[in-house]
Amino acid sequence: PSRKIHAADLNEALKHLNKHCTKKEIEDMIWEVDENLDGCVDMEEFQLMFQRNIKDKTGLEPFQLFNVVQFMMYDRDNSGNVSVDETMHMLYARYGKDRLEIEMKALFGDNL
């Protein structure tokens, strides 16, 4: 088995989440993190993408694939949905305690 994420793999994962993307959108997600330009994401590129996004304080790192990965990590029951509790865990991991409330309000409004 290949240890790379190809466009077809990402497409299947997104379909499982009921997210239908164009071929171009999927290719762009891969292109954003494809350092060696081989058309797929290998383990080194995946780890680099993940670490860059975790440490990013500017919001300028490419984040499309990272968002998919984080969603899948926090969708613990593989339902294709993330509960408010799962969202809080994801936002805390991404932004820390200081920005958690701000990010929750941005997503859910003032009526938590």
C-alpha positions in Angstrom: 0.0 0.0 0.0 1.1 3.5 -0.9 2.0 5.8 2.0 0.9 8.8 0.0 -2.4 10.6 -0.3 -3.5 10.8 -3.9 -6.3 12.9 -5.3 -8.5 9.8 -5.5 -7.9 9.0 -1.8 -8.8 12.5 -0.7 -11.9 12.5 -2.9 -13.0 9.2 -1.3 -12.5 10.6 2.2 -14.4 13.8 1.3 -17.3 11.8 -0.2 -17.5 9.8 3.1 -18.0 13.2 4.8 -20.7 14.1 2.2 -18.5 16.8 0.9 -18.3 16.8 -2.9 -15.5 18.8 -4.4 -14.4 19.3 -8.0 -11.3 17.7 -9.3 -9.7 21.1 -9.3 -10.5 21.8 -5.7 -9.0 18.4 -4.7 -5.9 19.0 -6.8 -5.5 22.4 -5.2 -5.7 21.0 -1.7 -2.9 18.6 -2.6 -0.9 21.2 -4.5 -0.9 23.5 -1.4 1.3 21.0 0.5 3.0 19.1 -2.3 6.6 20.2 -1.7 8.1 17.8 -4.2 5.4 18.4 -6.9 4.7 14.7 -7.5 0.9 15.2 -7.4 0.4 13.6 -4.0 1.1 14.1 -0.3 3.7 11.9 1.3 4.3 11.4 5.0 7.0 14.1 5.2 4.8 16.6 3.5 1.8 15.6 5.6 3.8 16.1 8.8 5.2 19.4 7.6 1.7 20.7 6.7 0.3 19.6 10.1 3.1 21.1 12.1 3.0 24.4 10.1 -0.7 24.7 10.7 -0.5 23.9 14.4 2.2 26.5 14.9 0.7 29.1 12.5 -0.1 32.4 14.3 -0.6 34.4 11.1 -3.3 32.5 9.4 -1.3 32.4 6.2 -0.4 28.7 6.0 -2.4 26.7 3.5 -5.1 25.1 5.5 -7.6 23.3 3.3 -6.2 19.8 3.7 -5.4 20.5 7.4 -9.1 21.4 8.0 -10.1 18.0 6.5 -7.6 16.2 8.6 -8.6 17.9 11.8 -12.3 17.3 11.0 -11.7 13.6 10.6 -9.6 13.5 13.8 -12.3 15.0 15.8 -15.3 13.3 14.2 -14.7 10.5 16.8 -17.8 8.5 15.9 -17.2 8.8 12.1 -20.7 10.2 11.6 -19.6 12.9 9.2 -20.6 15.5 11.8 -18.7 17.2 14.6 -20.6 18.0 17.7 -20.2 21.2 19.7 -18.1 19.3 22.2 -15.8 17.9 19.5 -15.6 21.4 17.9 -14.5 22.8 21.3 -11.7 20.2 21.5 -10.6 21.0 17.9 -10.6 24.7 18.5 -8.8 24.4 21.8 -6.1 22.3 20.1 -5.7 24.7 17.3 -6.0 28.1 19.0 -5.5 27.4 22.7 -7.4 28.7 25.7 -7.0 32.4 24.9 -8.8 32.3 21.6 -11.3 29.5 22.3 -14.2 31.7 23.2 -13.6 34.1 20.3 -13.5 31.2 17.8 -16.6 29.6 19.3 -18.5 32.9 19.0 -17.4 33.2 15.4 -18.8 29.8 14.6 -21.9 29.7 16.8 -22.7 33.3 17.6 -23.4 34.6 21.1 -26.0 32.0 21.8 -23.8 29.1 22.9 
